[in-house]
Amino acid sequence: MSQLYLYAEPPLHLGKVEGHQPITQSLIAAFEREFGGPHMRQSHLELGRLENTWIAREAIPEIEPLLTLANQAAQAILGREDLRTAFWFNRMLPGDRTARHNHEEGGELLSGVYYLETPPDCGDLLVYHPGGPTRIAPCEGRFVFFAPRLAHAVEENRSGRRRLSVAFNFGPAG
């Protein structure tokens, strides 16, 4: 059974999933199964790559345990239960990076990421806020949550291997 431990480092909330390996490994296998298939689409052409890989929720039931943990964390952070959740994968090959952006559109209340594959030197998450940028080293089994208005980017993947994560936006339900 996976357990989420959540702690705040304003303006971020970090979480570590103890016993994450079964969730993480099943999601990696499901991503590989569905990548390029009929239930997948990609969006956000930036810096020469499509940054977001969307897989239909019904095609990837392996996402459900992670969504449960992510929603529990979002509810605790936001102090409300009536949330809708959007998720997508971010697949970064060697040399890829993610441009600086935010998630203000769509009435989002919280954004986040969960790390699936993080080889050494695969690119830190940079979150920009009034106190200066915060650098977060990716770590398998870790969640990072932040306000959607905060600009963020991912440094170049210099690892020689794929970096894989699941990103989230949480907004009001209904």
C-alpha positions as CSV (number, residue, x, y, z in Angstrom):
1,M,0.0,0.0,0.0
2,S,1.4,3.4,-1.0
3,Q,1.4,6.2,1.5
4,L,1.8,9.9,0.6
5,Y,3.7,12.2,3.0
6,L,3.1,15.8,2.2
7,Y,5.0,18.9,3.5
8,A,5.2,22.5,2.6
9,E,8.1,24.6,1.5
10,P,6.3,27.8,0.5
11,P,5.4,28.5,-2.3
12,L,5.6,24.7,-2.9
13,H,4.1,21.6,-1.4
14,L,6.2,18.5,-1.8
15,G,5.1,14.9,-1.3
16,K,6.9,11.6,-1.3
17,V,5.1,8.4,-2.0
18,E,6.5,5.7,0.3
19,G,6.2,2.3,-1.5
20,H,5.8,4.1,-4.9
21,Q,7.4,1.4,-7.0
22,P,4.3,-0.6,-7.9
23,I,2.4,2.6,-9.0
24,T,5.4,4.0,-10.8
25,Q,6.4,0.8,-12.6
26,S,2.8,0.0,-13.7
27,L,2.4,3.6,-15.0
28,I,5.6,3.4,-17.0
29,A,4.5,0.1,-18.6
30,A,1.1,1.6,-19.3
31,F,2.6,4.7,-20.9
32,E,4.8,2.6,-23.1
33,R,1.8,0.4,-24.1
34,E,-0.3,3.4,-25.0
35,F,2.3,5.8,-26.5
36,G,1.5,6.3,-30.2
37,G,-1.8,4.4,-29.9
38,P,-5.3,5.6,-30.8
39,H,-6.0,6.9,-27.2
40,M,-3.0,9.3,-27.3
41,R,-2.7,12.9,-28.5
42,Q,0.1,15.4,-28.1
43,S,-0.1,19.2,-27.7
44,H,2.0,22.3,-26.9
45,L,4.6,22.5,-29.6
46,E,7.5,24.4,-27.9
47,L,11.2,24.3,-28.5
48,G,10.8,21.8,-31.3
49,R,8.8,19.2,-29.4
50,L,5.3,18.4,-28.4
51,E,5.5,18.8,-24.6
52,N,2.3,17.2,-23.4
53,T,1.2,13.6,-24.1
54,W,-2.5,13.1,-23.3
55,I,-3.7,9.5,-22.9
56,A,-7.5,9.0,-22.4
57,R,-8.2,8.1,-18.8
58,E,-10.3,5.0,-19.7
59,A,-7.3,3.7,-21.7
60,I,-4.9,3.8,-18.8
61,P,-6.6,2.4,-15.6
62,E,-3.1,2.2,-14.0
63,I,-3.4,6.0,-13.4
64,E,-6.2,5.6,-10.9
65,P,-4.0,4.9,-7.7
66,L,-1.8,8.0,-8.6
67,L,-4.9,10.2,-9.2
68,T,-6.3,9.1,-5.8
69,L,-3.1,10.2,-4.1
70,A,-2.8,13.4,-6.1
71,N,-6.4,14.3,-5.3
72,Q,-5.9,13.6,-1.6
73,A,-2.9,16.0,-1.6
74,A,-4.8,18.7,-3.6
75,Q,-7.7,18.5,-1.3
76,A,-5.5,18.9,1.7
77,I,-3.5,21.8,0.2
78,L,-6.6,23.7,-1.1
79,G,-8.9,22.8,1.8
80,R,-11.7,21.7,-0.5
81,E,-13.0,18.4,-1.9
82,D,-14.9,19.6,-5.0
83,L,-12.1,19.3,-7.6
84,R,-11.7,18.2,-11.2
85,T,-8.4,16.8,-12.2
86,A,-6.6,16.9,-15.6
87,F,-3.5,14.9,-16.2
88,W,-0.9,14.4,-18.9
89,F,2.5,12.9,-19.4
90,N,5.7,14.9,-20.0
91,R,8.2,12.7,-21.9
92,M,11.6,14.4,-22.3
93,L,14.2,12.7,-24.4
94,P,17.9,13.7,-24.2
95,G,18.4,17.3,-25.2
96,D,14.7,18.2,-24.5
97,R,13.7,21.0,-22.1
98,T,10.3,22.6,-21.2
99,A,9.9,26.3,-21.8
100,R,8.9,28.7,-19.1
101,H,5.1,28.9,-18.8
102,N,2.2,28.9,-16.3
103,H,-1.2,27.3,-16.0
104,E,-3.4,30.3,-15.3
105,E,-5.9,29.6,-18.0
106,G,-9.0,27.6,-17.3
107,G,-9.6,28.6,-13.6
108,E,-7.0,26.2,-12.3
109,L,-6.4,26.2,-8.5
110,L,-3.3,24.0,-8.2
111,S,-0.8,22.5,-10.5
112,G,1.5,19.6,-9.8
113,V,3.9,16.9,-11.1
114,Y,4.7,13.3,-10.1
115,Y,8.1,11.9,-11.3
116,L,8.2,8.4,-12.9
117,E,11.7,8.2,-14.4
118,T,14.4,10.5,-13.4
119,P,17.9,9.5,-14.5
120,P,20.8,11.6,-13.1
121,D,21.1,15.1,-14.8
122,C,17.7,14.8,-16.5
123,G,16.7,18.5,-15.8
124,D,15.6,20.3,-12.6
125,L,12.2,21.9,-12.3
126,L,12.5,25.7,-11.9
127,V,9.6,27.4,-10.2
128,Y,9.6,31.2,-10.5
129,H,8.1,33.3,-7.6
130,P,8.6,36.7,-6.0
131,G,11.3,35.4,-3.7
132,G,13.4,34.1,-6.6
133,P,13.4,30.8,-8.5
134,T,13.2,27.6,-6.6
135,R,15.1,24.6,-8.1
136,I,13.7,21.1,-7.5
137,A,15.7,18.1,-8.5
138,P,13.3,15.4,-9.8
139,C,13.1,12.2,-7.8
140,E,11.1,9.1,-8.6
141,G,8.0,8.9,-6.4
142,R,7.9,12.6,-5.6
143,F,5.0,15.0,-6.0
144,V,5.6,18.8,-6.4
145,F,2.5,21.1,-6.1
146,F,2.4,24.8,-6.7
147,A,0.1,27.7,-7.6
148,P,-0.8,27.6,-11.3
149,R,0.1,31.4,-11.7
150,L,3.7,30.6,-11.0
151,A,5.8,30.3,-14.1
152,H,7.9,27.2,-14.3
153,A,10.3,25.4,-16.6
154,V,12.4,22.3,-16.9
155,E,16.1,22.4,-17.7
156,E,17.6,20.4,-20.5
157,N,17.7,16.6,-20.1
158,R,21.4,15.9,-20.2
159,S,21.1,12.3,-19.0
160,G,21.2,10.3,-22.2
161,R,17.9,8.6,-21.1
162,R,14.2,9.5,-21.1
163,R,12.8,11.5,-18.3
164,L,9.1,10.8,-17.6
165,S,6.6,12.5,-15.4
166,V,2.8,13.0,-15.0
167,A,1.6,16.6,-14.7
168,F,-1.7,17.7,-13.1
169,N,-4.1,20.7,-13.0
170,F,-6.8,20.8,-10.3
171,G,-9.7,23.2,-10.7
172,P,-13.2,23.6,-9.3
173,A,-15.6,20.7,-10.1
174,G,-18.6,21.5,-12.2
